[in-house]
Amino acid sequence: MAAKVIPLADHRLLASAPLLPADDTPFSGPLLDTLGRPLHDLRISVTDRCNFRCSYCMPKEIFDKNYRFLPHDALLSFEEIARTARVFVDLGVRKIRLTGGEPLLRKNLERLVEMLANLPTPDGRPLDLTLTTNASLLARKAQALKDAGLQRITVSLDALDDTTFRRMNDADFPVADVLGGIEAAHRVGLGPVKVNMVVKRGTNDHEILPMARHFRGTPVVLRFIEYMDVGATNGWRMDEVLPSADVIARLNAEFPLEAMAASQSGETAARWRYRDGQGEVGVISSVTQAFCRDCNRARLTTEGRLFLCLFGTQGHDLRALLRGDRTDPQVAHAIAAIWRGRGDRYSELRAALPPAPADGARRVEMHYIGG
């Protein structure tokens, strides 16, 4: 029987260098895209490597020992990341989330955190600086990250049952170590800690209530994410999506819930609180209840490609500008022009789109763009 082969688009080749402005006049005015959405949130992937092989992100049959990850000299340096972040802050970004792959695999990440935490903002308020991790290294890194200026942590955890969790991470990593990382983050003040569970029907949906029981009454905020069609390697099928409405119905049957207002514009999670005051949960419904119209996020890959949508197929090569001796005003103008031309709303249009882009391009992979 022939081996299953899933061709991968090399997004290192699918990036165009942004056009430069005619002059260096400082950028000014509100920065809105074609749908009137502001630029507020920047997600920075610091590595394309991960020590887990979750089937919905980096299936082992594709990302095996022969898979070629990016060489170190292709990655943005910490100085390049900090410079780019400073330009984005000047353009209106107020929240930066570090992602991967697994970001804690990037050596000396605390140094980058410190550089970002010290970036000045126009209003003098500190950036909202967060990080998403699988928590495999969090117990040993939590204090250093907090000392460097990181404010909050989000942990990916898809099951409380150890057998289910090991099967899903496909790296034989125990759930107890993730729970230890969550406890360490809480202990050093990286909170409120959020825990994200990707729900895949028939795989781990039986863990919804055990997860809720475990974190209910604690400072941890548990969020359930619909299994999404990010990338081209995870074999996504709509019948494996458990709608968030079903998740809420299961929870409400045991723990009565009431809806909460969004804490800020562009928030991805719909919030619910337990009626007995034992905390809150959230659901992220990008498949069944798209929130594209409020999306204010840009994504920077580990090698400096700017993507405007989690489901994008082509990025913009900011690294070419950073390493091409361009000024910050030039970089700012290029980014502003890209954002002003943005019209992405993939999740809203999903049902009307063909299974694959008409031009043959493939959507960017989760490990490359960050969650």
C-alpha positions in Angstrom: 0.0 0.0 0.0 1.4 3.3 -1.0 2.3 5.9 1.7 -0.1 8.8 2.1 1.5 11.9 0.7 0.1 15.4 1.4 1.9 18.1 -0.5 2.9 21.1 1.5 3.0 24.6 0.2 6.3 26.2 1.1 5.2 29.6 2.4 8.8 30.7 2.3 8.2 31.0 -1.4 4.7 32.5 -1.2 5.6 35.9 0.2 5.9 39.1 -1.7 8.0 42.1 -0.5 5.7 45.0 0.4 5.8 48.1 -1.7 7.8 51.0 -0.2 6.4 54.5 0.2 7.6 57.3 -2.0 8.8 59.3 1.0 9.5 58.9 4.7 6.7 61.1 6.0 5.6 59.7 9.4 2.5 57.7 9.2 -0.6 59.3 10.9 -4.3 58.8 11.2 -6.5 55.9 12.1 -5.4 52.6 10.5 -8.4 50.6 9.3 -8.8 47.9 6.8 -11.4 47.8 4.0 -14.0 46.6 6.4 -13.3 49.3 9.0 -11.3 46.9 11.4 -8.5 48.5 13.4 -5.1 46.9 13.9 -4.9 46.1 17.6 -3.4 42.6 18.1 -0.1 41.2 16.8 0.7 37.5 17.2 4.4 36.6 16.7 5.6 33.1 16.0 9.1 32.7 17.4 9.7 29.2 16.1 8.2 26.7 13.7 9.3 23.7 15.8 7.3 21.9 18.4 7.9 18.9 20.7 4.2 17.7 20.3 2.7 16.1 17.2 -1.0 16.9 17.7 -3.0 15.5 14.8 -4.9 18.8 14.2 -1.7 20.8 13.9 1.5 18.8 13.2 0.6 15.2 12.4 3.5 12.9 12.8 3.2 11.3 9.4 4.0 14.7 7.9 6.2 16.3 10.5 8.5 13.3 11.0 12.3 13.2 11.7 12.9 14.0 8.0 10.8 17.2 8.0 13.0 20.3 7.3 12.3 23.1 9.6 13.6 26.6 9.0 17.3 27.1 9.5 18.3 29.4 12.4 19.6 32.2 10.1 16.2 32.4 8.4 14.4 33.2 11.7 14.0 36.8 12.7 16.5 37.7 15.4 15.2 39.1 18.7 16.3 42.5 17.7 14.4 42.2 14.4 11.3 41.0 16.2 11.5 43.9 18.7 12.0 46.4 16.0 9.0 45.1 14.0 6.9 45.1 17.2 7.9 48.7 17.9 6.6 49.7 14.4 3.4 47.8 15.0 2.9 49.5 18.4 3.3 52.9 16.7 0.6 51.8 14.3 -1.9 51.0 17.0 -1.1 47.5 18.3 -1.7 47.2 22.0 -1.5 43.4 22.5 1.3 41.1 21.5 1.0 37.3 21.9 4.1 35.1 21.4 3.3 31.8 19.8 5.0 28.9 17.8 5.3 26.0 17.2 6.1 25.8 20.8 7.6 29.2 21.8 9.4 28.0 24.9 11.7 25.9 22.6 13.2 29.2 21.3 16.5 29.6 23.3 16.7 32.6 25.7 13.1 33.6 25.0 13.0 35.6 28.2 15.4 38.1 26.6 12.9 38.8 23.9 10.1 39.1 26.4 12.1 41.7 28.3 12.7 43.6 25.0 9.0 43.6 24.2 7.9 44.5 27.7 10.0 47.6 27.6 8.6 49.0 24.3 7.2 52.4 24.7 3.5 53.0 23.8 2.0 56.3 22.6 -0.2 56.6 25.7 2.5 55.4 28.2 0.6 52.2 29.1 2.4 48.9 29.1 1.6 46.5 26.3 -0.6 43.5 27.0 2.1 40.9 26.6 1.1 37.2 26.6 2.3 33.8 25.4 0.6 30.6 24.3 2.3 27.3 25.2 1.8 23.6 25.5 3.3 23.9 29.0 5.9 21.1 28.5 8.6 23.5 29.6 6.5 25.9 31.6 7.3 24.8 35.1 11.0 25.5 34.7 10.5 28.7 32.7 7.5 30.4 34.5 9.5 32.5 37.0 12.0 33.8 34.4 9.2 34.8 32.0 7.4 36.7 34.8 10.6 38.4 35.8 11.2 39.4 32.2 7.8 41.2 32.0 5.4 38.6 30.6 1.9 39.3 31.9 -0.2 36.2 31.1 0.0 32.6 29.9 -2.4 30.6 27.8 -1.9 26.8 27.9 -3.1 24.3 25.3 -4.6 21.2 27.0 -6.9 18.9 25.0 -7.8 16.3 27.7 -7.5 15.6 31.4 -7.5 11.9 30.9 -3.8 10.9 30.5 -4.4 8.2 27.9 -6.5 10.6 25.7 -4.0 13.4 26.2 -0.9 11.3 25.3 -2.8 10.0 22.2 -3.6 13.5 21.1 -0.2 15.0 21.6 1.4 11.9 20.0 4.6 12.5 21.9 3.7 10.4 25.0 3.8 13.6 27.2 1.9 13.2 30.5 -0.9 15.5 31.4 0.5 15.8 35.0 3.4 17.8 33.7 1.1 20.2 31.9 -0.9 20.7 35.1 2.3 21.3 36.9 3.2 24.0 34.4 -0.2 25.6 34.9 0.3 25.6 38.7 3.7 27.2 38.3 2.4 29.9 36.1 -0.4 30.7 38.6 2.1 30.6 41.5 4.4 33.3 39.9 1.6 35.6 38.9 1.2 34.8 35.2 -2.5 35.0 35.4 -5.3 34.7 35.0 -4.1 31.5 33.3 -6.3 30.5 30.3 -6.5 26.9 29.2 -7.5 26.2 25.6 -9.1 22.9 24.6 -9.5 22.1 20.9 -12.6 19.9 20.8 -12.7 17.2 18.1 -15.9 15.2 17.9 -15.3 11.5 18.6 -11.7 12.1 19.8 -11.9 14.1 23.0 -15.4 15.6 23.4 -15.9 13.1 26.3 -13.4 15.3 28.2 -15.5 18.5 28.1 -17.2 17.9 31.5 -14.1 16.4 33.2 -12.1 19.5 32.2 -14.9 21.8 33.4 -15.1 20.0 36.8 -11.3 20.2 37.2 -10.9 23.9 36.6 -14.3 25.1 38.0 -13.8 27.1 41.1 -10.2 27.9 40.3 -8.6 31.1 38.9 -8.1 29.3 35.5 -10.4 30.3 32.6 -11.2 27.3 30.5 -12.0 27.9 26.8 -13.3 25.4 24.2 -12.2 25.8 20.6 -14.0 24.4 17.6 -11.7 22.1 15.5 -10.7 24.3 12.6 -9.6 23.8 9.0 -6.2 25.5 9.4 -3.6 24.4 6.9 -3.8 21.3 4.7 -2.3 18.5 6.7 -4.7 17.8 9.5 -7.4 16.0 7.4 -10.1 18.4 8.7 -13.7 17.3 8.2 -16.8 19.2 9.2 -18.4 16.1 10.8 -15.6 16.2 13.4 -16.5 19.7 14.5 -18.5 19.9 17.7 -20.4 23.2 17.6 -19.8 25.5 20.5 -23.5 25.6 21.1 -23.4 21.9 21.9 -20.5 22.4 24.3 -22.4 25.0 26.2 -25.5 22.8 26.3 -23.4 19.9 27.8 -21.9 22.3 30.4 -25.2 24.0 31.2 -26.9 20.7 31.9 -24.6 20.1 34.8 -23.5 23.6 35.7 -26.0 26.3 34.9 -24.5 29.1 32.9 -25.3 32.7 32.0 -23.8 34.7 29.2 -21.3 37.5 29.9 -20.5 40.6 27.9 -17.3 40.7 25.9 -14.4 42.3 27.8 -13.2 44.1 24.7 -13.9 44.6 21.0 -12.5 41.9 18.8 -12.5 39.3 21.5 -12.6 35.8 20.0 -14.2 33.9 22.9 -17.9 34.2 23.8 -17.8 34.3 27.7 -20.1 32.4 30.1 -20.1 32.4 33.9 -21.3 29.7 36.3 -24.5 30.9 38.0 -23.1 29.8 41.4 -20.1 32.1 41.0 -17.5 29.3 40.5 -15.8 31.1 37.6 -16.2 31.3 33.8 -15.7 29.4 30.6 -15.4 30.6 27.0 -16.1 29.1 23.6 -14.3 30.1 20.3 -16.6 29.4 17.4 -14.7 30.3 14.3 -16.4 27.5 12.3 -20.1 27.8 13.3 -20.2 31.5 14.4 -17.5 33.4 12.5 -16.2 36.6 14.2 -14.4 37.9 11.1 -16.1 41.3 11.2 -14.4 42.2 14.5 -11.0 40.6 13.8 -8.2 43.0 14.6 -5.3 40.6 14.5 -2.2 40.4 12.3 0.3 37.5 12.4 4.0 37.6 12.0 5.8 34.3 11.2 9.1 33.3 12.6 10.9 34.3 9.4 9.1 37.6 9.1 6.1 36.9 6.9 3.1 39.0 7.7 -0.3 37.2 7.4 -3.6 38.9 7.8 -5.7 35.8 8.4 -5.2 32.5 10.2 -6.5 30.9 7.0 -4.2 32.9 4.6 -2.3 31.5 1.7 0.2 34.2 1.0 2.2 36.4 3.3 4.1 39.7 3.0 7.9 39.6 3.4 8.7 42.1 6.1 12.1 40.4 6.6 13.2 41.7 3.2 12.6 45.3 4.5 14.2 44.7 7.8 17.4 43.3 6.3 17.3 45.7 3.3 18.4 48.8 5.3 14.9 50.3 5.3 13.9 53.0 7.8 11.2 52.5 10.4 8.9 55.0 8.7 9.3 53.0 5.4 8.4 49.8 7.2 5.4 51.5 8.9 4.1 52.8 5.6 4.4 49.3 4.0 2.6 47.7 6.9 -0.1 50.4 6.8 -0.7 49.9 3.1 -1.0 46.1 3.6 -3.5 46.5 6.4 -5.6 49.1 4.6 -6.0 46.7 1.7 -7.1 43.8 4.0 -10.5 42.3 3.3 -10.0 38.8 4.7 -13.1 37.1 6.2 -12.5 33.4 5.4 -14.7 32.0 8.2 -17.7 34.0 7.2 -17.3 32.8 3.6 -16.3 29.2 4.3 -19.5 27.6 3.2 -19.4 29.3 -0.1 -15.8 28.7 -0.9 -14.3 25.7 -2.8 -12.5 23.0 -0.6 -9.2 24.4 -1.8 -8.2 27.9 -3.2 -8.8 28.2 -6.9 -5.2 29.1 -7.6 -3.9 25.9 -6.1 -2.3 27.6 -3.1 -2.6 25.9 0.3 -3.5 27.6 3.5 -0.7 28.3 5.9 0.0 25.6 8.5 -0.8 26.3 12.2 2.8 25.5 13.4 4.1 28.1 11.0 1.7 31.0 11.6 0.9 30.4 15.3 -2.5 30.0 16.8 
